[in-house]
Amino acid sequence: ALKRIHNSLLPSSTLPREILTEIFLLASTTHKDGLIVSEWVPKMSWVCHSWRTLALDHPLLWRDIGEALSETWTKEFLIRSRSAAVYLEI
């Protein structure tokens, strides 16, 4: 509980949810050497409780499925993307 309070006082926690979502969406469409970088989503959810909640609950953040993902993570991305259009990298 104390860690959550501490994290809520950090500058990154004062960003409105809508702006942070836009930042996450921009990061999710970043390409590296022509490949979609989808592995960042789970890592972003480890930063703090509020980032985790936002990252786990936003379907558009889970729509880019790269070939480097394991079968377990691919299934997780499909579940979390809900009804959003999914982009598969094969």
C-alpha positions in Angstrom: 0.0 0.0 0.0 2.8 2.4 0.8 4.6 1.7 -2.5 1.3 2.5 -4.4 1.1 5.8 -2.5 4.7 6.6 -3.2 4.3 5.8 -6.9 1.1 7.9 -7.1 3.2 10.9 -6.2 5.7 10.5 -9.0 5.5 12.8 -12.0 4.6 10.0 -14.4 1.6 9.2 -12.3 0.2 12.7 -12.7 -0.3 12.2 -16.5 -4.0 12.0 -17.4 -5.0 8.4 -18.4 -5.8 9.5 -21.9 -2.4 10.9 -22.5 -0.6 7.9 -21.0 -2.8 5.7 -23.2 -1.7 7.7 -26.3 2.0 7.3 -25.3 1.5 3.5 -24.9 -0.3 3.3 -28.3 2.6 5.2 -30.0 5.1 2.9 -28.3 3.1 -0.1 -29.4 3.4 0.8 -33.1 7.1 1.4 -33.0 9.1 -0.7 -35.5 12.6 -2.0 -35.1 14.3 -3.3 -38.2 10.9 -3.6 -39.9 9.4 -5.8 -37.2 6.6 -4.9 -34.9 7.8 -4.6 -31.3 5.0 -6.2 -29.3 7.1 -7.5 -26.4 7.1 -4.1 -24.7 3.5 -4.3 -23.5 4.1 -6.8 -20.7 7.2 -4.9 -19.6 5.3 -1.6 -19.4 2.7 -3.3 -17.1 5.5 -4.0 -14.6 6.3 -0.3 -13.9 3.6 0.5 -11.4 0.0 -0.4 -10.4 -1.6 2.4 -12.4 0.4 1.6 -15.6 -0.4 -2.1 -15.1 -4.1 -1.5 -14.9 -4.0 0.8 -17.9 -1.9 -1.6 -20.0 -3.9 -4.7 -19.1 -7.2 -3.1 -19.7 -6.7 -1.4 -23.1 -7.4 -3.8 -26.0 -5.5 -1.8 -28.6 -2.2 -2.3 -26.8 -2.5 -6.0 -27.3 -3.3 -6.1 -31.0 0.2 -6.4 -32.5 1.4 -10.0 -32.2 5.0 -10.6 -33.3 6.5 -13.9 -34.3 9.0 -13.7 -31.4 6.2 -14.2 -28.9 5.8 -17.5 -27.2 2.6 -19.5 -27.6 1.6 -18.5 -24.1 2.1 -14.8 -24.8 0.4 -15.1 -28.2 -2.7 -16.5 -26.4 -2.6 -13.8 -23.8 -2.4 -11.1 -26.5 -5.4 -12.6 -28.3 -7.4 -12.6 -25.0 -6.5 -9.1 -24.0 -7.1 -7.6 -27.5 -10.7 -8.6 -27.1 -12.6 -7.3 -30.2 -9.8 -5.1 -31.5 -8.4 -5.9 -35.0 -5.3 -8.1 -34.5 -2.1 -7.7 -36.6 0.0 -10.9 -36.9 3.6 -10.9 -37.8 4.5 -14.2 -39.5 
